[in-house]
Structures are given as structure tokens and as C-alpha cells.
Amino acid sequence: MQSSRTEIDDPMQPSKPSLRTIAIFGLLVVGVVGSFAFHAAVTDMDVTYTATAVQPGEEPSRVAFASGQIVDLDERLEDKSASIRQPVEHAAANGSFAGTVPPELHITLDDLETRYVVYEGAYYRWNLTVSDETTFVSIEMAQVTATTVLDSVATAYDAAPPKAKSAIQSGSVTDWNVERGIYRQGQTYYAVAPRSETAIAGKIISGFLGYALTPVGRGYVAVALGLLAYRYRNPLTDRPLTVQRSLSVAAMAVPVAFIGTLVFESGSWSRFVTGPMSALVVASGVVAGVLVHQRRWLALLGFTGFVAALVVGASVLALGVIGGLLGGLAVFVGLLTGVIPLGYGIAFGAHRSRKTNGDA
């Protein structure tokens, strides 16, 4: 028996990492990757813009897609029934319409502030008055020639932004910030617009997700580093997480996120508030996990409310009203993504039944 014990305690004996150790390093890797989610999203924000030559009367939908002064009414009404479209058809045929309309049409037209519309392939000068309290609308539609519209909305090539000029010269350009619009070079009009509107939406969504996931990753890094610190401080002793220890682990999220923002990011002061606060909510999941393991439900409820109030309050004090919105978003995202640290809190809050060489 003595020989066996000597073999186990011999530091020269090869050992395998335990499942707990693997789990900690796994969380650390995920956290590091997530910490740069926003940077990865920003580096891939470019969108391809094309410059399409259009003649008056040709491709009115493409012209409307490129110009902010023209709305493709055909696209807006394409899924509406004939009865819903009838007031617009009446205005197109007779020049105007005034009266109550179906609620669905009222909602569709409510924000339609534009100079021109494309309807059934033709251009119309557009004027709309919408009642905020009823479904009454007043529509004025006067058909105009395509040349009139293009001349009215087009920008001369010499006055075009450099990126728009590049698109016209080469047919397309890949960048994030290209000013779409109608441009005129000689007798030719060019519609400069994204190749796909969904591409822009996808880039915006990915950028938002990257912005939200960056502090989440840093919260995971803080939890992993805290667990590693307790685990290897005395690897031969089982040191389960207590509430006090888990609070120390969660608190590491603030300096980790602050340093990450300072070193890898630049920008407004708000980043130094929202980042650490969001990471704190995420990392606080480890405290919640310990409380769940101990079945201290009232303490869990109180701690969750305290963290939420702390984050929202700090955000409001630092950033004002917008801070309240950002703080609320941080709490929502943190509670969702804090489920993973919560699982670690439950697992590491328990005593291990037996110490083995692999646990070291």
C-alpha cells in the first residue's frame, strides 16, 4: 500500500488532465475566441456595390433601390390584396384619393415619406398625408416621365464621392461605406447600390452579435482564470467553490474586460462602461451556480436582482438614458449566456468524492 501511495504522489509520474481541468481550459479557449468576436465581425463588414447603367424608363425598380428619393411602391404592395391596393390604384388613375383605408394599408403607407414612387412600372410624383388617430389618408399621385425623375435625383459624376466613382469606372466596388444613389456621366445614368440588400442586413447583424459577444467572451475568460487560480493554488487539496470564492471569480470580469477594452479597442468612453458591466453579468453566473448547488433560492433571487440593478444603475450614471437601454441589454444577454458559468458554478461547488492523480 505504501508503494502504491508513493507512485501516486510522485511528481515525476506522468499524469493526465482531469475532466475538470479540460473543462476549464475549454471555457478559456471559448472565452478568448469570443473576446475577439467584434473584431472578427468588423474585419468582414465590406459589401459589394455595383454600378448599373440605366436608361430613362428602364429598370425603375433598380433605380428606386439605389435612390433614397424614390420608393418602389410595387414592392411594398406586392403581397397585398386588390381590395387593400384599391386606394392607391384610384390615386394613380385619378390623381388623388382621400378617405379611410384598411388598417394594413395605413400601416404600410404610414412612413412613406418620399418625392417619387414607382407604381406598376411608372414613375409618379408622390404626396401623402396620414392621420395618426384614424386610418384616414390623403394621397396625391401625378405621373411624371422617367427623364424628369432621373434628372431630379441624379448627382453629376464630377460631384460623386470617390467610392461611387470607383464603382462606376470598374462596374463594382467592395467596401463598407459606399454612398448609393443615381449618378449621371454624360448622357448615361448609373444606379449605384449594394448587390444584395440582405448582405447589408447580414453584416449589421453579425456586427451587433460581435459587439454583444465580446464582453461575453471576456466574462468566460474571467471565470476560467479564476477557477484555474483556485485549482492550482493547492492541486492536492479539493477546494470546492464557496459563495465567497465564486464572488472573487466573478469580480475578475471587470478588470479582464477593462484591460481588453484598453488594449484591443478604441473609441468612446461608453465602451469602458458597457464592456466590463456586461462581462460582470456573464461571470456572475458562476455565483448563481454555487447558490443553486447549495439550494439557496432566496439568495439566488436577491443576488440576481442586485447584479441587474448594479449594472443598469452604473450604466445610467455613466451614460444617461441610453445607458439604461444598454444596461438592460447587457443584463438580458448576460442572463442568457451566463448559463454556462452557472453550470461551472454547480459543478465546482461540489466536493469531489475522491482525489486521484489525474485531478492534479
C-alpha positions as CSV (number, residue, x, y, z in Angstrom):
1,M,0.0,0.0,0.0
2,Q,2.9,2.3,0.8
3,S,4.4,1.7,-2.6
4,S,1.2,2.5,-4.3
5,R,0.8,5.7,-2.4
6,T,4.3,6.7,-3.4
7,E,3.6,6.1,-7.0
8,I,0.6,8.3,-6.9
9,D,2.3,11.2,-5.1
10,D,5.5,11.0,-7.2
11,P,5.6,14.2,-9.2
12,M,7.7,12.5,-11.8
13,Q,4.9,10.2,-12.8
14,P,3.1,11.2,-15.9
15,S,-0.5,12.4,-15.3
16,K,-3.5,13.0,-17.4
17,P,-5.6,16.2,-17.1
18,S,-8.9,15.6,-15.3
19,L,-12.3,16.3,-16.9
20,R,-12.5,19.4,-14.7
21,T,-9.1,20.7,-16.0
22,I,-10.2,20.1,-19.6
23,A,-13.5,21.9,-18.9
24,I,-11.7,24.9,-17.5
25,F,-9.3,25.2,-20.4
26,G,-12.2,24.6,-22.8
27,L,-14.0,27.6,-21.3
28,L,-10.8,29.6,-21.6
29,V,-10.5,28.9,-25.3
30,V,-14.1,29.7,-26.0
31,G,-13.8,32.9,-24.0
32,V,-10.6,34.0,-25.8
33,V,-12.3,33.4,-29.2
34,G,-15.5,35.2,-28.1
35,S,-13.4,38.2,-26.8
36,F,-12.5,39.0,-30.4
37,A,-15.9,38.4,-31.9
38,F,-16.5,42.1,-32.6
39,H,-13.1,42.5,-34.2
40,A,-13.7,39.5,-36.5
41,A,-17.1,40.9,-37.5
42,V,-15.7,44.3,-38.2
43,T,-13.0,43.0,-40.5
44,D,-15.6,41.3,-42.6
45,M,-18.1,44.2,-43.0
46,D,-17.3,45.0,-46.6
47,V,-20.2,44.8,-49.1
48,T,-20.1,44.7,-52.9
49,Y,-21.7,47.7,-54.6
50,T,-22.5,47.6,-58.3
51,A,-22.9,50.4,-60.8
52,T,-25.7,49.6,-63.3
53,A,-26.2,51.8,-66.4
54,V,-29.9,52.6,-66.7
55,Q,-31.7,54.5,-69.4
56,P,-34.9,56.5,-68.7
57,G,-37.8,54.2,-68.5
58,E,-35.6,51.1,-67.9
59,E,-35.3,49.2,-64.6
60,P,-37.4,51.5,-62.4
61,S,-37.2,49.1,-59.5
62,R,-33.4,49.2,-59.7
63,V,-33.4,53.0,-59.8
64,A,-35.7,53.1,-56.8
65,F,-33.5,50.6,-55.0
66,A,-30.4,52.8,-55.5
67,S,-32.1,56.2,-54.8
68,G,-33.3,57.3,-51.4
69,Q,-35.7,59.7,-53.0
70,I,-37.7,57.1,-54.8
71,V,-39.8,54.2,-53.3
72,D,-40.8,51.1,-55.1
73,L,-44.4,51.0,-54.2
74,D,-44.9,47.8,-56.3
75,E,-42.5,46.1,-53.9
76,R,-44.3,47.4,-50.8
77,L,-47.7,46.3,-52.1
78,E,-46.8,43.1,-53.8
79,D,-48.3,40.8,-51.1
80,K,-51.4,43.0,-50.6
81,S,-54.8,42.0,-52.0
82,A,-56.7,44.0,-54.6
83,S,-59.0,45.5,-52.1
84,I,-56.1,46.8,-50.0
85,R,-54.4,48.2,-53.0
86,Q,-57.6,49.9,-54.4
87,P,-57.0,53.4,-52.8
88,V,-53.5,53.6,-54.4
89,E,-54.9,52.4,-57.7
90,H,-57.6,55.1,-57.5
91,A,-55.0,57.8,-56.8
92,A,-52.8,56.6,-59.7
93,A,-55.7,56.6,-62.1
94,N,-57.4,59.8,-60.9
95,G,-54.5,61.8,-59.4
96,S,-55.7,61.7,-55.8
97,F,-57.5,59.8,-53.1
98,A,-58.9,60.9,-49.8
99,G,-60.7,58.6,-47.3
100,T,-60.3,55.8,-44.9
101,V,-58.2,52.8,-45.9
102,P,-57.8,49.3,-44.5
103,P,-55.5,49.3,-41.4
104,E,-53.0,47.1,-43.2
105,L,-52.6,49.7,-46.0
106,H,-52.5,52.5,-43.4
107,I,-49.5,50.8,-41.7
108,T,-47.8,50.3,-45.0
109,L,-48.1,53.9,-46.0
110,D,-47.5,55.5,-42.6
111,D,-43.8,56.0,-43.0
112,L,-43.7,56.5,-46.8
113,E,-42.1,60.0,-47.0
114,T,-40.6,60.3,-50.5
115,R,-40.7,62.6,-53.5
116,Y,-41.4,59.9,-56.1
117,V,-42.7,56.4,-56.2
118,V,-42.6,53.6,-58.8
119,Y,-46.1,52.0,-59.3
120,E,-46.9,49.5,-61.9
121,G,-43.6,50.2,-63.7
122,A,-44.3,54.0,-64.0
123,Y,-42.9,57.0,-62.0
124,Y,-45.3,59.2,-60.0
125,R,-44.7,62.4,-58.0
126,W,-46.0,61.4,-54.6
127,N,-47.6,63.4,-51.8
128,L,-49.1,61.7,-48.7
129,T,-50.9,62.9,-45.6
130,V,-51.6,60.3,-42.9
131,S,-53.8,60.7,-39.8
132,D,-52.2,59.4,-36.6
133,E,-55.5,58.8,-34.9
134,T,-57.6,57.3,-37.6
135,T,-57.0,55.3,-40.8
136,F,-57.7,58.4,-43.0
137,V,-55.2,59.2,-45.7
138,S,-54.8,61.7,-48.5
139,I,-52.8,60.6,-51.5
140,E,-51.7,62.6,-54.5
141,M,-50.1,60.9,-57.4
142,A,-49.1,62.7,-60.6
143,Q,-47.3,60.6,-63.3
144,V,-44.0,62.0,-64.5
145,T,-41.5,60.9,-67.1
146,A,-38.5,58.8,-66.2
147,T,-36.2,61.5,-67.5
148,T,-37.7,64.1,-65.2
149,V,-37.2,61.8,-62.2
150,L,-33.7,60.8,-63.1
151,D,-32.6,64.4,-63.7
152,S,-34.1,65.4,-60.4
153,V,-32.5,62.7,-58.2
154,A,-29.2,62.2,-60.1
155,T,-25.8,63.6,-58.9
156,A,-23.2,64.6,-61.5
157,Y,-20.3,62.3,-61.8
158,D,-17.8,65.0,-61.0
159,A,-19.6,65.6,-57.7
160,A,-19.9,61.9,-56.8
161,P,-18.0,60.5,-53.8
162,P,-14.7,58.7,-54.7
163,K,-16.0,55.3,-53.9
164,A,-19.1,55.8,-56.1
165,K,-16.8,56.9,-58.9
166,S,-14.7,53.8,-58.5
167,A,-17.9,51.7,-58.8
168,I,-18.9,53.5,-62.0
169,Q,-15.4,53.1,-63.5
170,S,-15.0,49.4,-62.7
171,G,-18.6,48.2,-62.5
172,S,-18.4,47.4,-58.8
173,V,-16.5,48.2,-55.6
174,T,-16.3,46.3,-52.4
175,D,-16.3,48.5,-49.3
176,W,-18.5,49.1,-46.2
177,N,-19.4,52.8,-46.7
178,V,-20.3,53.5,-50.3
179,E,-22.9,56.2,-50.9
180,R,-25.7,54.6,-53.0
181,G,-27.5,56.8,-55.5
182,I,-28.2,57.8,-59.1
183,Y,-25.2,59.4,-60.8
184,R,-25.0,60.9,-64.3
185,Q,-21.9,60.7,-66.5
186,G,-22.5,62.3,-69.9
187,Q,-25.9,61.0,-71.1
188,T,-25.7,57.8,-69.1
189,Y,-27.3,57.3,-65.7
190,Y,-25.8,54.8,-63.2
191,A,-27.6,53.2,-60.3
192,V,-25.0,52.5,-57.5
193,A,-26.4,50.2,-54.9
194,P,-25.5,47.0,-52.9
195,R,-25.6,43.9,-54.9
196,S,-27.8,42.4,-52.2
197,E,-29.8,44.3,-49.5
198,T,-29.7,41.1,-47.4
199,A,-25.9,41.3,-47.4
200,I,-26.0,44.6,-45.6
201,A,-28.5,43.3,-43.1
202,G,-26.3,40.2,-42.5
203,K,-23.3,42.4,-41.9
204,I,-25.2,44.6,-39.5
205,I,-26.5,41.6,-37.6
206,S,-23.0,40.0,-37.4
207,G,-21.6,43.3,-36.2
208,F,-24.2,43.5,-33.5
209,L,-23.7,39.9,-32.4
210,G,-19.9,40.5,-32.3
211,Y,-20.4,43.6,-30.2
212,A,-22.6,41.6,-27.8
213,L,-20.5,38.5,-27.7
214,T,-17.2,40.3,-27.0
215,P,-17.9,41.0,-23.3
216,V,-19.5,37.5,-23.0
217,G,-16.2,36.0,-24.1
218,R,-14.3,38.1,-21.6
219,G,-16.7,37.0,-18.9
220,Y,-15.9,33.4,-19.7
221,V,-12.1,34.2,-19.6
222,A,-12.5,35.7,-16.1
223,V,-14.3,32.6,-14.9
224,A,-11.8,30.2,-16.4
225,L,-8.8,32.2,-14.9
226,G,-10.5,32.3,-11.5
227,L,-11.2,28.6,-11.5
228,L,-7.6,27.9,-12.6
229,A,-6.3,30.0,-9.8
230,Y,-8.2,28.1,-7.2
231,R,-7.5,24.8,-8.8
232,Y,-3.7,25.1,-8.9
233,R,-3.2,27.1,-5.8
234,N,-3.1,23.8,-4.0
235,P,-3.7,21.0,-6.5
236,L,-3.5,18.2,-3.9
237,T,-6.5,19.7,-2.0
238,D,-10.1,19.6,-3.0
239,R,-11.1,23.3,-3.0
240,P,-14.8,23.5,-3.9
241,L,-16.2,26.8,-4.8
242,T,-17.9,28.7,-2.0
243,V,-20.0,31.8,-2.4
244,Q,-17.1,34.0,-1.3
245,R,-14.7,32.3,-3.8
246,S,-17.2,32.5,-6.6
247,L,-17.7,36.2,-5.9
248,S,-14.0,36.7,-6.3
249,V,-14.1,34.7,-9.6
250,A,-16.9,36.8,-11.0
251,A,-15.3,40.1,-9.9
252,M,-12.3,39.3,-12.1
253,A,-14.6,40.0,-15.1
254,V,-14.3,43.8,-14.5
255,P,-10.5,44.1,-14.8
256,V,-10.3,41.5,-17.5
257,A,-12.9,43.3,-19.7
258,F,-11.4,46.8,-18.8
259,I,-7.9,45.7,-19.9
260,G,-9.3,44.0,-23.0
261,T,-11.1,47.3,-24.0
262,L,-8.0,49.3,-23.2
263,V,-5.6,47.2,-25.2
264,F,-7.6,45.9,-28.1
265,E,-10.3,48.6,-28.6
266,S,-10.5,52.3,-29.0
267,G,-13.5,54.6,-29.1
268,S,-15.9,56.3,-26.8
269,W,-15.9,56.2,-23.0
270,S,-19.1,54.1,-23.1
271,R,-17.1,51.0,-24.1
272,F,-15.2,51.2,-20.8
273,V,-18.6,51.0,-19.0
274,T,-20.7,48.7,-21.1
275,G,-17.9,46.1,-21.7
276,P,-17.0,45.4,-18.0
277,M,-20.6,45.6,-16.9
278,S,-21.7,43.1,-19.5
279,A,-18.8,40.8,-18.6
280,L,-19.7,41.0,-15.0
281,V,-23.3,39.8,-15.6
282,V,-22.0,36.9,-17.5
283,A,-19.4,35.9,-15.0
284,S,-21.9,36.3,-12.1
285,G,-23.4,33.1,-13.4
286,V,-20.8,31.1,-11.5
287,V,-22.0,32.6,-8.3
288,A,-25.6,31.7,-9.2
289,G,-24.4,28.2,-9.9
290,V,-22.9,27.8,-6.4
291,L,-26.2,29.2,-4.9
292,V,-28.1,26.7,-7.0
293,H,-25.9,23.9,-5.8
294,Q,-26.5,25.0,-2.2
295,R,-30.2,25.3,-2.9
296,R,-30.3,28.9,-1.5
297,W,-33.1,30.1,-3.7
298,L,-33.8,33.4,-1.9
299,A,-30.1,34.3,-2.0
300,L,-30.1,33.5,-5.7
301,L,-33.0,35.7,-6.4
302,G,-31.6,38.6,-4.4
303,F,-28.1,38.2,-6.0
304,T,-29.6,38.3,-9.5
305,G,-31.6,41.4,-8.7
306,F,-28.6,43.1,-7.1
307,V,-26.4,42.4,-10.2
308,A,-29.1,43.6,-12.6
309,A,-29.6,46.8,-10.6
310,L,-25.9,47.4,-10.2
311,V,-25.3,47.1,-14.0
312,V,-28.2,49.2,-15.1
313,G,-27.6,51.8,-12.4
314,A,-23.9,52.1,-13.3
315,S,-24.8,52.4,-17.0
316,V,-27.3,55.2,-16.3
317,L,-24.9,57.1,-14.1
318,A,-22.2,56.9,-16.7
319,L,-24.2,57.3,-19.9
320,G,-27.6,58.7,-19.1
321,V,-30.8,57.4,-20.6
322,I,-29.0,55.5,-23.3
323,G,-27.1,53.8,-20.5
324,G,-30.3,52.4,-19.2
325,L,-31.1,50.7,-22.5
326,L,-27.5,49.4,-22.9
327,G,-27.6,48.2,-19.3
328,G,-30.9,46.4,-19.8
329,L,-29.5,44.8,-22.9
330,A,-26.3,43.7,-21.0
331,V,-28.5,42.1,-18.3
332,F,-30.6,40.2,-20.9
333,V,-27.6,38.9,-22.9
334,G,-25.7,38.2,-19.7
335,L,-28.5,36.1,-18.2
336,L,-28.8,34.1,-21.4
337,T,-25.0,33.5,-21.8
338,G,-24.4,33.2,-18.1
339,V,-26.0,29.7,-18.2
340,I,-22.5,28.3,-19.0
341,P,-20.7,29.8,-16.0
342,L,-23.8,28.7,-13.9
343,G,-23.1,25.1,-14.9
344,Y,-19.5,25.6,-13.8
345,G,-20.6,27.0,-10.5
346,I,-22.8,24.0,-9.9
347,A,-20.1,21.5,-10.9
348,F,-17.2,23.2,-9.0
349,G,-19.4,24.0,-5.9
350,A,-19.5,20.3,-5.2
351,H,-16.8,18.3,-3.2
352,R,-15.1,15.6,-5.2
353,S,-15.6,12.2,-3.7
354,R,-12.0,11.0,-4.4
355,K,-8.7,12.6,-5.2
356,T,-6.7,10.9,-8.0
357,N,-3.5,11.6,-9.8
358,G,-5.5,12.8,-12.8
359,D,-7.2,15.5,-10.7
360,A,-3.9,17.3,-10.2
